[in-house]
């Protein structure tokens, strides 16, 4: 699974570049654009953002039944 996270105010990696990476990637994938966030401001002080990231990893790394 791939999670592409990008801040819309990121001057290092543009949102267009993040979208392009997302579009070219195979499934499963998720694109998360964070309004107003810069390159190092993705999680900030908002617990909901950290919770979303933890949830993604918990799901992506969960053991799968065979």
N, C-alpha and C positions, 0 to 999 in steps of 0.2 A: 504493500500500500504506500501511496505517496501523498504527502500533505505539502502543498506549496503555500507558504505564508508570505505575504508581502504587504508592506505599508504603502498606502497611496501617496505619501509624501517622501518615499524613499528615493534619494538622488543617486544611490549606488546601483540598484537594480530596479528598473522602472516596472510599473504595474503591467505595461504592455509585454515586457520580457517575461514576467511571471505568468501572464495569461498564455503566452506562446509555449512556455515550458509545459504548462498544464495541458494545453491542447495536443501537444506532441506525445505526451506520456500515455502509457497504456493504463487500463483499469486494473485495480481500483485506484481511484485518485480523488482528491478533494482540493479545491482552491479556496483559500481564505484571504480576502483582501480586507485590511484593517484601515478604515478611513482616518486620514490625518497622521498616521504613524510613519516615522522615519525608519531608517535601516536598523537602528538599535533600540527602537521603542515599541517593539511588537507586543510584548505582554504588559508593559507598564505596571500600573498600580491596580489593575482591574482583575479581581479574582475570577470573574467569569471567563476571561481569556485563558488564564492558566488552567482552569477546569476543562475548557474545551480541548486544550492541548493534551492534558492527562487522559481525557476520554478517548481521543484519537489513538494514543499509544496503547491504552488498555485494550481497545478493540483490535488494533492492528497486530498486537503481540500476544493476544489470547490464544491458548492452545485450541487447535481445531480437531474435531472428531474425524476419524478416518473411516 
